[in-house]
Amino acid sequence: MRNKNWHIIELETDRNCSEAVESAFNELDALGTAISSPAHSRDPKIVVRGYFETLPSVRAVSEAIQEAIRIAGCSSEAIGQLKFDTIEDRDWLEEWKKSWKPTKCGRFVIAPPWNTEKFSNDSIIINIEPGMAFGTGTHETTRLCLFAIEKYLYPEWKVLDVGTGTGILAIASAKLLGGRGKDVIGIDNDIDAVRIAAENASLNSETQISFIACTIDAIKTSYDLIVANLTLDAILPILPQLIAKTKHVLILSGILSSQKAEISAALKEVGIYDFEIFQDGEWISVITRLTKEQ
């Protein structure tokens, strides 16, 4: 009996556009995605691969990628030529697994469940199934948030993750809190994201985290630390609500460095003049430390 063939679509792109390309492949029903180099590599170019049971048309792939990079604020010049390949059924999963490497962010290590690499004793391992929608923690914006969470989160605090996606930031917060997931909530307006986040939390033995399909409007209480890894267009309309519901630290990311003046002006408009900005590649995070009565 003839073995079934599986299809690979490969695209070279700038590192800061990798998550957008992964998102496009997932929108086309990829079985999995992988990148060719670890996120901490200084090489400005990486290769993103999507694995497919049924090969989408070149037109469909091109349109999905162009839309994804437009939303992410990437230039069309940041992506190379599409390449197509096929592999036999017995090979595709192992090929995919070889391509997906752990990502280190301070003490955090984002790794696939099958990873066998050893890390230092103080590392905080977060297992995420690659190939799921909304990325796998390799993007600069996710790393900026992880570094900020590690730096600013206090042991007794409560955390709200706005736009939780795969749940990486909520899981990271719960692990830093010593497994106190009951003090962490992740929200997303996409019900699939909430389901995936809950699955990843279970994979990491953090089943006490609450994941809710809702917007910030539905949140009636305040939190010690709020993290919102969105886009500037999504952040600006809800910025007053994010500030009002933050007791101590607000972490904003998903913002391009070219948008620094815009987010700075927006913060000043709502009376926030004291904030820090950190940069990774073409992306920034903005950290606001507030002092409010308990």
C-alpha positions, 0 to 999 in steps of 0.5 A, a space after each residue: 500500500 502506498 504511503 500517504 504524503 504530507 506537505 511542507 510550505 517553507 518561508 524565510 522571513 525576518 524574526 519579528 514576522 515569524 509569529 505572523 507567518 505561523 498564524 497564517 499557516 494555522 489559518 490554512 489548517 496546518 497540522 503544525 508549524 516550526 521555526 528553524 532557529 531558536 528565538 535568541 539567535 542573532 540571525 535576522 532571518 529564520 525559516 518558518 515551516 507549515 505542515 499540511 495534510 492537504 496542500 492549499 493553493 499558492 494564492 490562498 497561502 500568499 493572501 493569508 501571509 500578506 494579511 497576517 503580516 499586515 496585521 502584525 505591522 510587518 513589511 512585505 519585503 520581510 518575507 522571501 519566496 514560498 517553497 513547497 515540499 512533500 514527505 512520507 507519512 512516517 516522517 512528517 511528525 519527526 521532521 516537525 519535532 526536530 525543527 521545534 526547539 525550546 525558547 529561553 526567556 530569563 528563567 523561563 523555558 518554553 518547550 514542546 512536551 517531548 523535549 529531553 534537553 536538560 536545563 538549570 535547576 532554577 529554570 521554569 519549564 513551560 510545555 506548550 504544544 507547537 502548531 496551535 494557533 496564536 504562536 508558541 512563545 518565540 515572538 519578541 512580544 511574548 519574550 518581553 512580557 515574560 521578562 517583565 513578569 519575572 521582574 515585577 511579579 510579587 509572590 502574593 499578587 493576583 494576575 490578569 492576562 488580557 488576550 491570553 492566546 496559548 496561555 503562556 503568560 498566565 501559566 508563567 505567572 502561576 508558576 512564579 506564584 508557586 503554582 497558585 493558579 487560583 490567583 491568575 485569570 486569562 481572558 480572550 475574546 476567541 473561544 478557541 484560544 480559551 480552550 487551547 490555553 486551558 489545555 496548555 495549563 493542564 499540560 503544565 499541571 496549572 489547572 487552577 488558572 481560570 480562562 474565560 472567553 470575554 473582553 476586559 469589560 466583563 472584568 469587574 475587579 482589579 488585579 495587582 498585575 495586568 499583562 496585555 500582549 495585544 496590538 496597539 490598535 487593540 490596546 488604545 481603546 481599552 487603555 483607560 480600563 486596563 489602568 483602572 483595573 491595575 493595582 500595581 503593575 501594567 505590562 503592555 506589549 505587541 507594540 512596534 518600536 515605531 509606535 513608541 511616541 503614540 503609546 507614550 502620548 496615549 498614556 500621558 493623555 490618561 495621566 500616566 507620565 512615569 513608565 518604562 520602555 523595553 525593546 526586543 528587535 522591532 517590538 517594545 513593551 511598556 511597563 507602568 507601575 501604579 500605586 493604589 490603595 488595596 
